Amino acid sequence: MNDVEAREALETVVKAFNRYNNAIGCQGSASMEEAMEIAWSYEALYRAARRAERLLGQ
């Protein structure tokens, strides 16, 4: 993966993270299942962001 690809991947992660964050903010109350699904999604996004940062040397 080159720098351009890594930056695009990081931008995609940030956009996805923002969408999840907005979705959580819009939900008054989530079921435990929905909360766990969101938590796993955050974990996946976090790992992807860290990987992209490492690839960019940040």
Helices and strands as residue ranges (DSSP letters): H 3-26, H 32-56
